[in-house]
Amino acid sequence: MGTPLVEMDGDEMTRIIWSRIKEILITPYVDLKTEYYDLGLKKREETDDKITAQAAEATKKHGVAVKCATITPNAQRVEEYGLKQMWRSPNGTIRAILDGTVFRSPIVVESIKPSIRAWKKPITIARHAYGDVYKATEMQIKKPGKVELVYTPDDGEPIRELVQDFMESGVAMGMHNIDASISSFARACFSYALSTKQTIWFSTKDTILKKYDGRFKEIFEDIFNSEYKSKFESSGIEYFYTLIDDAVARAMRSDGGFIWACKNYDGDVMSDMVATAFGSLAMMTSVLVSPDGYFEYEAAHGTVTRHYYKHLEGEETSTNPIATIYAWTGALRKRGELDGIGELVRFAEKLERASIKTIESGIMTKDLFGLAEISGKRAVNTDEFLREIASGL
């Protein structure tokens, strides 16, 4: 390697697996160069979360990053870790700085059939990566009073809209998005659909949020009609908009093989649904693609807290590392492509093949054991699984 990857370490069980993947599957074969950032919760607390922004800026510098799963603290985590505050989602911070789109696709294994019987081909979730609830301002209302949404133009009088006249305690939230980010999202989705020759859906709830979701729908339609319509027709694929409830119903009846574009939170939820239906949350790739040509690869799942607590008690765990392995292979492949290092690209491809062949040979972690339709299968712990992959590699 010449140019380093930006390496973002994480939390709990995935942090432990992260180091084992490097030790067993990568550093014996790759002259690994990384610029390391510890995004574990303790380090984010120590730096007042400045390290997250630093890692995102480093990604702009080097072009490719690989990220371990991290904790987004809730009230219980604030108490558990003695935090100064409930720090924002690191993923949300990074996405906002890079202004990209997250593409998530299931990793398909022949012996594991989707729980949705109609699905034959992978479904890719394209998730907008800026704003909405991930950059929201929230407030707890403790006594009667008015909550208002106020817009103050730089050159005019404030415009006020009543959110709620509270007669009792409750909660309120303000969220936003910007046209430039929505436009980048639309172009990323249409370009990705063309590159993969897949039909793309876009869904929101504009019947309820007529201005907010309606703006997403309007921008997508304008960009598609002015920039992509003829290209889609030439490629034999299509784009259409539908309400998200209709999209869910359509998806359940489809055979897969399409891209489903969603707003930030919708994409978060739907990617988990798709991953689980195809087998496991640990069998889902995730890449953040910036319009400026930056790439950040990660697993689509969390830090596997339950297994981490078992690990701390000395119990053996069987945590599936596949999505984290694919985060590394995705980043290494992209680094090789950008730097013209063919051997690095081929290594990434071989590691992915070795991982899938290990499962198809009947050796797998416990989350896949009950799903795999194969005789002579065997459930192993995480370390044994990694070493089986290494043997195949």
GIHU-V28412 format. One record per backbone hydrogen bond with DSSP energy under -0.5 kcal/mol. NH is the residue of the N-H (numbers start at 0). CO is the residue of the C=O. E is the energy in kcal/mol with one decimal. If there is no record, write none. Layout:
((NH & CO & E) (NH & CO & E))
This chain:
((4 & 32 & -2.3) (5 & 63 & -2.2) (6 & 4 & -0.7) (6 & 34 & -2.0) (7 & 5 & -0.6) (7 & 65 & -2.7) (8 & 6 & -0.7) (8 & 36 & -2.5) (10 & 68 & -2.2) (12 & 302 & -1.1) (13 & 10 & -0.7) (13 & 302 & -0.9) (14 & 10 & -1.1) (14 & 11 & -0.7) (15 & 11 & -1.4) (16 & 12 & -2.4) (17 & 13 & -2.4) (18 & 14 & -1.6) (19 & 15 & -1.6) (20 & 16 & -2.7) (21 & 17 & -1.9) (22 & 18 & -2.2) (23 & 19 & -2.9) (24 & 20 & -2.4) (25 & 20 & -1.0) (25 & 21 & -0.9) (26 & 21 & -2.7) (28 & 25 & -2.0) (29 & 25 & -2.5) (31 & 29 & -2.4) (34 & 4 & -3.0) (35 & 33 & -0.7) (36 & 6 & -2.9) (38 & 8 & -1.2) (38 & 36 & -0.9) (43 & 39 & -2.2) (44 & 40 & -2.2) (45 & 41 & -2.3) (46 & 42 & -2.0) (47 & 44 & -1.1) (48 & 43 & -3.1) (49 & 46 & -1.8) (51 & 48 & -0.7) (52 & 48 & -0.9) (53 & 49 & -2.1) (54 & 50 & -2.1) (55 & 51 & -1.9) (56 & 52 & -2.4) (57 & 53 & -2.1) (58 & 54 & -1.6) (59 & 55 & -1.5) (60 & 56 & -1.5) (61 & 57 & -2.7) (62 & 58 & -2.7) (64 & 294 & -2.5) (65 & 5 & -2.8) (66 & 296 & -3.1) (67 & 7 & -3.0) (72 & 70 & -0.7) (77 & 73 & -2.2) (78 & 74 & -1.6) (79 & 75 & -2.5) (80 & 76 & -2.8) (81 & 77 & -0.7) (82 & 77 & -2.0) (86 & 84 & -1.4) (92 & 88 & -2.1) (93 & 89 & -2.7) (94 & 90 & -2.7) (95 & 91 & -2.1) (96 & 92 & -1.9) (97 & 93 & -2.5) (98 & 94 & -2.2) (99 & 94 & -0.7) (100 & 288 & -2.5) (101 & 126 & -2.9) (102 & 100 & -0.5) (102 & 286 & -2.7) (103 & 101 & -0.5) (103 & 124 & -2.8) (104 & 284 & -0.9) (105 & 122 & -0.6) (106 & 282 & -2.8) (107 & 105 & -0.7) (111 & 108 & -1.8) (112 & 110 & -0.6) (112 & 370 & -0.5) (114 & 276 & -3.2) (116 & 114 & -0.9) (118 & 115 & -1.8) (119 & 254 & -2.3) (120 & 254 & -2.2) (123 & 121 & -0.5) (123 & 257 & -2.2) (124 & 103 & -2.9) (124 & 122 & -0.5) (125 & 123 & -0.6) (125 & 259 & -2.3) (126 & 101 & -3.9) (126 & 124 & -0.7) (127 & 125 & -0.5) (127 & 261 & -2.4) (128 & 99 & -0.9) (131 & 175 & -2.5) (133 & 130 & -1.3) (134 & 131 & -1.5) (135 & 132 & -1.0) (136 & 173 & -2.8) (137 & 135 & -0.5) (138 & 171 & -2.7) (140 & 138 & -0.6) (140 & 169 & -2.8) (141 & 139 & -0.6) (144 & 165 & -1.9) (146 & 163 & -2.5) (148 & 160 & -3.4) (149 & 147 & -0.6) (150 & 158 & -2.8) (151 & 149 & -0.5) (152 & 150 & -0.7) (152 & 156 & -0.5) (155 & 152 & -1.2) (158 & 150 & -3.1) (160 & 148 & -2.4) (162 & 146 & -2.6) (163 & 146 & -1.6) (165 & 144 & -2.4) (165 & 163 & -1.0) (169 & 140 & -2.4) (171 & 138 & -2.5) (173 & 136 & -2.9) (181 & 177 & -2.1) (182 & 178 & -2.6) (183 & 179 & -2.1) (184 & 180 & -2.4) (185 & 181 & -2.5) (186 & 182 & -2.5) (187 & 183 & -2.5) (188 & 184 & -2.3) (189 & 185 & -2.6) (190 & 186 & -2.6) (191 & 187 & -2.4) (192 & 188 & -2.4) (193 & 189 & -2.1) (194 & 190 & -2.3) (195 & 191 & -1.9) (196 & 192 & -1.0) (197 & 192 & -1.9) (199 & 237 & -2.3) (200 & 258 & -2.8) (201 & 239 & -1.7) (202 & 260 & -1.7) (203 & 241 & -0.7) (207 & 204 & -1.5) (208 & 204 & -2.4) (209 & 207 & -1.3) (212 & 208 & -1.0) (213 & 208 & -1.5) (214 & 210 & -1.3) (215 & 211 & -1.1) (216 & 212 & -2.2) (217 & 213 & -2.3) (218 & 214 & -2.4) (219 & 215 & -2.4) (220 & 216 & -2.2) (221 & 217 & -2.4) (222 & 218 & -2.5) (223 & 219 & -2.6) (224 & 220 & -2.6) (225 & 221 & -2.0) (226 & 222 & -2.3) (227 & 222 & -0.7) (227 & 223 & -1.7) (228 & 223 & -2.2) (231 & 227 & -2.5) (232 & 228 & -2.2) (233 & 229 & -2.1) (234 & 230 & -1.6) (235 & 231 & -0.9) (235 & 232 & -0.5) (236 & 231 & -1.9) (239 & 199 & -1.6) (241 & 201 & -2.2) (243 & 203 & -2.4) (246 & 242 & -2.4) (247 & 243 & -2.1) (248 & 244 & -1.7) (249 & 245 & -2.7) (250 & 246 & -2.8) (251 & 247 & -2.0) (252 & 248 & -1.1) (253 & 249 & -1.1) (253 & 250 & -0.5) (256 & 121 & -1.4) (258 & 198 & -2.6) (259 & 123 & -3.1) (260 & 200 & -3.3) (260 & 258 & -0.6) (261 & 125 & -3.1) (262 & 202 & -0.5) (266 & 262 & -3.0) (267 & 263 & -1.5) (268 & 264 & -2.2) (269 & 265 & -3.0) (270 & 266 & -2.0) (271 & 267 & -1.1) (272 & 268 & -1.9) (273 & 269 & -2.7) (274 & 270 & -2.5) (275 & 271 & -2.5) (276 & 272 & -2.5) (277 & 273 & -1.8) (278 & 274 & -0.5) (278 & 275 & -1.0) (279 & 274 & -1.0) (282 & 279 & -1.9) (284 & 104 & -3.0) (285 & 297 & -0.8) (286 & 102 & -1.7) (287 & 295 & -3.1) (288 & 100 & -3.0) (288 & 286 & -0.6) (289 & 287 & -0.6) (289 & 293 & -2.9) (290 & 98 & -0.9) (292 & 289 & -2.1) (294 & 62 & -2.5) (295 & 287 & -2.0) (296 & 64 & -2.7) (297 & 285 & -2.3) (298 & 66 & -0.6) (299 & 283 & -1.1) (307 & 303 & -1.7) (308 & 304 & -2.3) (309 & 305 & -1.6) (310 & 306 & -2.5) (311 & 307 & -2.3) (312 & 308 & -1.1) (313 & 310 & -1.7) (314 & 309 & -2.5) (320 & 318 & -0.5) (322 & 281 & -1.4) (324 & 320 & -2.6) (325 & 321 & -2.6) (326 & 322 & -1.4) (327 & 323 & -1.7) (328 & 324 & -2.7) (329 & 325 & -2.5) (330 & 326 & -2.0) (331 & 327 & -2.8) (332 & 328 & -2.8) (333 & 329 & -2.3) (334 & 330 & -2.6) (335 & 331 & -2.5) (336 & 332 & -2.6) (337 & 333 & -2.7) (338 & 334 & -2.2) (339 & 335 & -0.8) (340 & 335 & -2.6) (341 & 339 & -0.9) (343 & 340 & -0.7) (344 & 340 & -1.5) (345 & 341 & -2.5) (346 & 342 & -2.2) (347 & 343 & -2.0) (348 & 344 & -1.9) (349 & 345 & -2.4) (350 & 346 & -2.5) (351 & 347 & -1.9) (352 & 348 & -2.3) (353 & 349 & -2.6) (354 & 350 & -1.9) (355 & 351 & -2.3) (356 & 352 & -2.8) (357 & 353 & -1.6) (358 & 354 & -1.4) (359 & 355 & -2.7) (360 & 356 & -1.4) (361 & 358 & -1.8) (362 & 357 & -1.9) (363 & 361 & -0.6) (363 & 377 & -2.2) (367 & 364 & -1.4) (368 & 364 & -1.0) (369 & 365 & -0.8) (370 & 367 & -1.1) (371 & 367 & -2.1) (372 & 110 & -3.6) (373 & 371 & -1.2) (376 & 373 & -0.6) (377 & 361 & -3.8) (379 & 363 & -2.3) (381 & 316 & -1.9) (384 & 380 & -2.4) (385 & 381 & -2.5) (386 & 382 & -2.0) (387 & 383 & -2.1) (388 & 384 & -2.1) (389 & 385 & -2.2) (390 & 386 & -1.9) (391 & 387 & -2.0) (392 & 388 & -2.5))
